């Protein structure tokens, strides 16, 4: 069984997002970032990644979750 998974971080250029990126990369996982001025959109991360972390300001987190929720697989 391969334990390496793809983790998407929405808001990955912020302080907490960078911490998550470092942690999961050092743990051997593939990490993709969606943020302002990145090539990945939140919708694309939901499609490509096994796990998506929402690391954005709390006032916009619900809108992000509504956007990507329907695109996540079970």
N, CA, C and O atoms as a Tinker XYZ file with bonds, in Angstrom:
   296  protein
     1  N      0.834000   -1.181000    0.000000    73     2
     2  CA     0.000000    0.000000    0.000000    64     1     3
     3  C      0.877000    1.242000    0.000000    63     2     4     5
     4  O      1.815000    1.338000    0.791000    81     3
     5  N      0.583000    2.188000   -0.875000    73     3     6
     6  CA     1.331000    3.430000   -0.959000    64     5     7
     7  C      0.701000    4.444000   -0.018000    63     6     8     9
     8  O     -0.470000    4.789000   -0.176000    81     7
     9  N      1.466000    4.931000    0.969000    73     7    10
    10  CA     0.910000    5.883000    1.927000    64     9    11
    11  C      1.140000    7.329000    1.500000    63    10    12    13
    12  O      0.770000    8.254000    2.224000    81    11
    13  N      1.744000    7.531000    0.339000    73    11    14
    14  CA     1.976000    8.887000   -0.164000    64    13    15
    15  C      0.687000    9.378000   -0.817000    63    14    16    17
    16  O      0.178000    8.763000   -1.754000    81    15
    17  N      0.176000   10.479000   -0.314000    73    15    18
    18  CA    -1.057000   11.029000   -0.867000    64    17    19
    19  C     -0.808000   12.441000   -1.383000    63    18    20    21
    20  O      0.199000   13.070000   -1.056000    81    19
    21  N     -1.731000   12.921000   -2.185000    73    19    22
    22  CA    -1.664000   14.291000   -2.699000    64    21    23
    23  C     -2.521000   15.173000   -1.793000    63    22    24    25
    24  O     -3.709000   14.918000   -1.595000    81    23
    25  N     -1.897000   16.208000   -1.254000    73    23    26
    26  CA    -2.584000   17.129000   -0.356000    64    25    27
    27  C     -2.628000   18.501000   -1.005000    63    26    28    29
    28  O     -1.594000   19.044000   -1.393000    81    27
    29  N     -3.813000   19.054000   -1.122000    73    27    30
    30  CA    -3.985000   20.404000   -1.649000    64    29    31
    31  C     -4.181000   21.378000   -0.509000    63    30    32    33
    32  O     -4.914000   21.100000    0.441000    81    31
    33  N     -3.523000   22.522000   -0.605000    73    31    34
    34  CA    -3.672000   23.550000    0.422000    64    33    35
    35  C     -4.191000   24.823000   -0.239000    63    34    36    37
    36  O     -3.493000   25.456000   -1.031000    81    35
    37  N     -5.412000   25.182000    0.096000    73    35    38
    38  CA    -5.989000   26.428000   -0.393000    64    37    39
    39  C     -5.577000   27.517000    0.594000    63    38    40    41
    40  O     -5.872000   27.438000    1.787000    81    39
    41  N     -4.898000   28.523000    0.081000    73    39    42
    42  CA    -4.315000   29.544000    0.949000    64    41    43
    43  C     -2.919000   29.137000    1.378000    63    42    44    45
    44  O     -2.457000   29.510000    2.456000    81    43
    45  N     -2.257000   28.377000    0.537000    73    43    46
    46  CA    -0.959000   27.799000    0.874000    64    45    47
    47  C      0.208000   28.757000    0.935000    63    46    48    49
    48  O      1.305000   28.354000    1.319000    81    47
    49  N      0.013000   30.006000    0.570000    73    47    50
    50  CA     1.107000   30.980000    0.637000    64    49    51
    51  C      1.086000   31.801000    1.925000    63    50    52    53
    52  O      2.011000   32.571000    2.187000    81    51
    53  N      0.040000   31.640000    2.724000    73    51    54
    54  CA    -0.026000   32.328000    4.019000    64    53    55
    55  C      0.826000   31.602000    5.051000    63    54    56    57
    56  O      1.384000   30.543000    4.764000    81    55
    57  N      0.928000   32.163000    6.239000    73    55    58
    58  CA     1.787000   31.592000    7.285000    64    57    59
    59  C      1.382000   30.157000    7.642000    63    58    60    61
    60  O      2.231000   29.267000    7.695000    81    59
    61  N      0.107000   29.937000    7.882000    73    59    62
    62  CA    -0.347000   28.590000    8.251000    64    61    63
    63  C     -0.244000   27.643000    7.065000    63    62    64    65
    64  O      0.147000   26.487000    7.226000    81    63
    65  N     -0.592000   28.122000    5.882000    73    63    66
    66  CA    -0.482000   27.299000    4.680000    64    65    67
    67  C      0.945000   26.841000    4.426000    63    66    68    69
    68  O      1.174000   25.692000    4.051000    81    67
    69  N      1.912000   27.744000    4.631000    73    67    70
    70  CA     3.326000   27.375000    4.449000    64    69    71
    71  C      3.744000   26.332000    5.478000    63    70    72    73
    72  O      4.520000   25.425000    5.177000    81    71
    73  N      3.216000   26.470000    6.713000    73    71    74
    74  CA     3.533000   25.480000    7.739000    64    73    75
    75  C      3.009000   24.114000    7.316000    63    74    76    77
    76  O      3.735000   23.122000    7.395000    81    75
    77  N      1.745000   24.049000    6.864000    73    75    78
    78  CA     1.175000   22.786000    6.386000    64    77    79
    79  C      2.003000   22.216000    5.237000    63    78    80    81
    80  O      2.287000   21.019000    5.213000    81    79
    81  N      2.389000   23.063000    4.289000    73    79    82
    82  CA     3.175000   22.597000    3.146000    64    81    83
    83  C      4.482000   21.956000    3.609000    63    82    84    85
    84  O      4.835000   20.862000    3.166000    81    83
    85  N      5.187000   22.631000    4.487000    73    83    86
    86  CA     6.454000   22.104000    5.006000    64    85    87
    87  C      6.242000   20.762000    5.723000    63    86    88    89
    88  O      6.973000   19.799000    5.489000    81    87
    89  N      5.241000   20.719000    6.588000    73    87    90
    90  CA     4.967000   19.512000    7.369000    64    89    91
    91  C      4.667000   18.315000    6.469000    63    90    92    93
    92  O      5.256000   17.246000    6.631000    81    91
    93  N      3.756000   18.496000    5.527000    73    91    94
    94  CA     3.356000   17.369000    4.683000    64    93    95
    95  C      4.424000   16.993000    3.663000    63    94    96    97
    96  O      4.571000   15.815000    3.336000    81    95
    97  N      5.165000   17.963000    3.161000    73    95    98
    98  CA     6.270000   17.654000    2.247000    64    97    99
    99  C      7.343000   16.851000    2.977000    63    98   100   101
   100  O      7.850000   15.862000    2.448000    81    99
   101  N      7.685000   17.275000    4.186000    73    99   102
   102  CA     8.684000   16.551000    4.973000    64   101   103
   103  C      8.202000   15.156000    5.356000    63   102   104   105
   104  O      9.011000   14.265000    5.615000    81   103
   105  N      6.898000   14.967000    5.391000    73   103   106
   106  CA     6.329000   13.646000    5.691000    64   105   107
   107  C      6.257000   12.760000    4.452000    63   106   108   109
   108  O      5.807000   11.617000    4.527000    81   107
   109  N      6.702000   13.291000    3.305000    73   107   110
   110  CA     6.780000   12.490000    2.093000    64   109   111
   111  C      5.583000   12.569000    1.165000    63   110   112   113
   112  O      5.472000   11.776000    0.230000    81   111
   113  N      4.696000   13.504000    1.406000    73   111   114
   114  CA     3.502000   13.624000    0.574000    64   113   115
   115  C      3.693000   14.660000   -0.527000    63   114   116   117
   116  O      4.508000   15.574000   -0.405000    81   115
   117  N      2.934000   14.501000   -1.595000    73   115   118
   118  CA     2.905000   15.490000   -2.667000    64   117   119
   119  C      1.964000   16.607000   -2.221000    63   118   120   121
   120  O      0.856000   16.338000   -1.758000    81   119
   121  N      2.401000   17.855000   -2.360000    73   119   122
   122  CA     1.597000   18.999000   -1.936000    64   121   123
   123  C      1.401000   19.952000   -3.109000    63   122   124   125
   124  O      2.361000   20.330000   -3.780000    81   123
   125  N      0.156000   20.335000   -3.350000    73   123   126
   126  CA    -0.182000   21.335000   -4.363000    64   125   127
   127  C     -0.796000   22.540000   -3.652000    63   126   128   129
   128  O     -1.538000   22.388000   -2.682000    81   127
   129  N     -0.480000   23.735000   -4.146000    73   127   130
   130  CA    -0.913000   24.974000   -3.501000    64   129   131
   131  C     -1.859000   25.756000   -4.408000    63   130   132   133
   132  O     -1.622000   25.897000   -5.608000    81   131
   133  N     -2.928000   26.257000   -3.810000    73   131   134
   134  CA    -3.806000   27.215000   -4.478000    64   133   135
   135  C     -3.800000   28.488000   -3.648000    63   134   136   137
   136  O     -4.068000   28.460000   -2.447000    81   135
   137  N     -3.499000   29.582000   -4.286000    73   135   138
   138  CA    -3.492000   30.878000   -3.618000    64   137   139
   139  C     -3.588000   31.936000   -4.706000    63   138   140   141
   140  O     -3.635000   31.611000   -5.893000    81   139
   141  N     -3.615000   33.181000   -4.308000    73   139   142
   142  CA    -3.563000   34.248000   -5.294000    64   141   143
   143  C     -2.272000   34.079000   -6.083000    63   142   144   145
   144  O     -1.216000   33.841000   -5.495000    81   143
   145  N     -2.340000   34.194000   -7.365000    73   143   146
   146  CA    -1.182000   34.113000   -8.254000    64   145   147
   147  C     -0.511000   32.731000   -8.273000    63   146   148   149
   148  O      0.709000   32.634000   -8.404000    81   147
   149  N     -1.302000   31.675000   -8.142000    73   147   150
   150  CA    -0.788000   30.321000   -8.378000    64   149   151
   151  C     -1.579000   29.721000   -9.534000    63   150   152   153
   152  O     -2.667000   30.191000   -9.865000    81   151
   153  N     -1.024000   28.685000  -10.138000    73   151   154
   154  CA    -1.697000   28.095000  -11.299000    64   153   155
   155  C     -2.874000   27.196000  -10.926000    63   154   156   157
   156  O     -3.717000   26.902000  -11.774000    81   155
   157  N     -2.941000   26.756000   -9.671000    73   155   158
   158  CA    -4.015000   25.867000   -9.243000    64   157   159
   159  C     -5.155000   26.668000   -8.614000    63   158   160   161
   160  O     -4.926000   27.544000   -7.780000    81   159
   161  N     -6.372000   26.358000   -9.023000    73   159   162
   162  CA    -7.558000   26.959000   -8.407000    64   161   163
   163  C     -8.067000   26.013000   -7.322000    63   162   164   165
   164  O     -7.720000   24.832000   -7.329000    81   163
   165  N     -8.882000   26.508000   -6.392000    73   163   166
   166  CA    -9.468000   25.605000   -5.403000    64   165   167
   167  C    -10.238000   24.450000   -6.048000    63   166   168   169
   168  O    -10.157000   23.316000   -5.576000    81   167
   169  N    -10.976000   24.724000   -7.111000    73   167   170
   170  CA   -11.738000   23.668000   -7.789000    64   169   171
   171  C    -10.816000   22.602000   -8.371000    63   170   172   173
   172  O    -11.124000   21.412000   -8.313000    81   171
   173  N     -9.692000   23.029000   -8.928000    73   171   174
   174  CA    -8.749000   22.065000   -9.500000    64   173   175
   175  C     -8.109000   21.215000   -8.408000    63   174   176   177
   176  O     -7.922000   20.012000   -8.593000    81   175
   177  N     -7.771000   21.825000   -7.268000    73   175   178
   178  CA    -7.220000   21.035000   -6.158000    64   177   179
   179  C     -8.219000   19.977000   -5.702000    63   178   180   181
   180  O     -7.843000   18.840000   -5.419000    81   179
   181  N     -9.493000   20.358000   -5.632000    73   179   182
   182  CA   -10.520000   19.397000   -5.218000    64   181   183
   183  C    -10.577000   18.209000   -6.162000    63   182   184   185
   184  O    -10.865000   17.087000   -5.745000    81   183
   185  N    -10.305000   18.457000   -7.418000    73   183   186
   186  CA   -10.334000   17.383000   -8.416000    64   185   187
   187  C     -9.068000   16.525000   -8.368000    63   186   188   189
   188  O     -9.139000   15.307000   -8.534000    81   187
   189  N     -7.914000   17.153000   -8.144000    73   187   190
   190  CA    -6.633000   16.456000   -8.245000    64   189   191
   191  C     -6.147000   15.795000   -6.957000    63   190   192   193
   192  O     -5.404000   14.814000   -7.008000    81   191
   193  N     -6.556000   16.316000   -5.814000    73   191   194
   194  CA    -5.953000   15.893000   -4.544000    64   193   195
   195  C     -6.829000   14.923000   -3.759000    63   194   196   197
   196  O     -8.053000   14.911000   -3.886000    81   195
   197  N     -6.158000   14.109000   -2.942000    73   195   198
   198  CA    -6.853000   13.178000   -2.048000    64   197   199
   199  C     -7.448000   13.908000   -0.846000    63   198   200   201
   200  O     -8.517000   13.551000   -0.351000    81   199
   201  N     -6.738000   14.931000   -0.389000    73   199   202
   202  CA    -7.132000   15.719000    0.778000    64   201   203
   203  C     -6.949000   17.190000    0.429000    63   202   204   205
   204  O     -5.966000   17.556000   -0.215000    81   203
   205  N     -7.885000   18.034000    0.849000    73   203   206
   206  CA    -7.744000   19.474000    0.645000    64   205   207
   207  C     -7.883000   20.171000    1.996000    63   206   208   209
   208  O     -8.844000   19.947000    2.732000    81   207
   209  N     -6.910000   21.013000    2.303000    73   207   210
   210  CA    -6.917000   21.804000    3.530000    64   209   211
   211  C     -7.279000   23.236000    3.156000    63   210   212   213
   212  O     -6.701000   23.812000    2.235000    81   211
   213  N     -8.230000   23.797000    3.872000    73   211   214
   214  CA    -8.612000   25.194000    3.651000    64   213   215
   215  C     -7.891000   26.031000    4.701000    63   214   216   217
   216  O     -8.210000   25.967000    5.888000    81   215
   217  N     -6.926000   26.810000    4.254000    73   215   218
   218  CA    -6.100000   27.622000    5.142000    64   217   219
   219  C     -6.216000   29.089000    4.717000    63   218   220   221
   220  O     -5.261000   29.703000    4.241000    81   219
   221  N     -7.409000   29.616000    4.907000    73   219   222
   222  CA    -7.717000   30.990000    4.490000    64   221   223
   223  C     -8.344000   31.724000    5.674000    63   222   224   225
   224  O     -8.714000   31.092000    6.664000    81   223
   225  N     -8.470000   33.055000    5.586000    73   223   226
   226  CA    -9.159000   33.785000    6.658000    64   225   227
   227  C    -10.571000   33.231000    6.886000    63   226   228   229
   228  O    -11.258000   32.830000    5.946000    81   227
   229  N    -10.978000   33.220000    8.145000    73   227   230
   230  CA   -12.259000   32.614000    8.511000    64   229   231
   231  C    -13.454000   33.232000    7.796000    63   230   232   233
   232  O    -14.452000   32.547000    7.567000    81   231
   233  N    -13.374000   34.499000    7.444000    73   231   234
   234  CA   -14.536000   35.121000    6.806000    64   233   235
   235  C    -14.782000   34.620000    5.385000    63   234   236   237
   236  O    -15.889000   34.775000    4.869000    81   235
   237  N    -13.777000   34.023000    4.740000    73   235   238
   238  CA   -13.999000   33.481000    3.391000    64   237   239
   239  C    -13.986000   31.951000    3.347000    63   238   240   241
   240  O    -14.298000   31.363000    2.311000    81   239
   241  N    -13.633000   31.309000    4.447000    73   239   242
   242  CA   -13.565000   29.840000    4.480000    64   241   243
   243  C    -14.893000   29.168000    4.109000    63   242   244   245
   244  O    -14.874000   28.199000    3.350000    81   243
   245  N    -16.048000   29.639000    4.608000    73   243   246
   246  CA   -17.304000   28.979000    4.222000    64   245   247
   247  C    -17.570000   29.015000    2.717000    63   246   248   249
   248  O    -18.054000   28.034000    2.152000    81   247
   249  N    -17.258000   30.127000    2.072000    73   247   250
   250  CA   -17.468000   30.212000    0.623000    64   249   251
   251  C    -16.557000   29.250000   -0.128000    63   250   252   253
   252  O    -16.974000   28.635000   -1.109000    81   251
   253  N    -15.318000   29.120000    0.328000    73   251   254
   254  CA   -14.383000   28.177000   -0.300000    64   253   255
   255  C    -14.911000   26.754000   -0.133000    63   254   256   257
   256  O    -14.910000   25.971000   -1.082000    81   255
   257  N    -15.363000   26.424000    1.081000    73   255   258
   258  CA   -15.883000   25.077000    1.342000    64   257   259
   259  C    -17.092000   24.768000    0.460000    63   258   260   261
   260  O    -17.220000   23.655000   -0.050000    81   259
   261  N    -17.970000   25.740000    0.280000    73   259   262
   262  CA   -19.140000   25.533000   -0.588000    64   261   263
   263  C    -18.727000   25.317000   -2.040000    63   262   264   265
   264  O    -19.356000   24.549000   -2.769000    81   263
   265  N    -17.667000   25.999000   -2.448000    73   263   266
   266  CA   -17.190000   25.883000   -3.823000    64   265   267
   267  C    -16.581000   24.519000   -4.105000    63   266   268   269
   268  O    -16.847000   23.921000   -5.148000    81   267
   269  N    -15.764000   24.024000   -3.179000    73   267   270
   270  CA   -15.046000   22.771000   -3.457000    64   269   271
   271  C    -15.775000   21.531000   -2.971000    63   270   272   273
   272  O    -15.522000   20.436000   -3.473000    81   271
   273  N    -16.670000   21.677000   -2.009000    73   271   274
   274  CA   -17.352000   20.519000   -1.440000    64   273   275
   275  C    -17.967000   19.588000   -2.462000    63   274   276   277
   276  O    -17.719000   18.383000   -2.415000    81   275
   277  N    -18.764000   20.107000   -3.387000    73   275   278
   278  CA   -19.384000   19.233000   -4.384000    64   277   279
   279  C    -18.381000   18.559000   -5.328000    63   278   280   281
   280  O    -18.721000   17.583000   -5.997000    81   279
   281  N    -17.170000   19.067000   -5.382000    73   279   282
   282  CA   -16.173000   18.516000   -6.302000    64   281   283
   283  C    -15.270000   17.472000   -5.646000    63   282   284   285
   284  O    -14.468000   16.827000   -6.321000    81   283
   285  N    -15.401000   17.308000   -4.341000    73   283   286
   286  CA   -14.585000   16.329000   -3.630000    64   285   287
   287  C    -15.200000   14.941000   -3.796000    63   286   288   289
   288  O    -16.420000   14.777000   -3.779000    81   287
   289  N    -14.325000   13.948000   -3.958000    73   287   290
   290  CA   -14.823000   12.574000   -4.024000    64   289   291
   291  C    -15.000000   12.058000   -2.606000    63   290   292   293
   292  O    -14.488000   12.643000   -1.652000    81   291
   293  N    -15.718000   10.972000   -2.479000    73   291   294
   294  CA   -15.960000   10.412000   -1.144000    64   293   295
   295  C    -14.812000    9.573000   -0.681000    63   294   296
   296  O    -14.851000    9.026000    0.421000    81   295
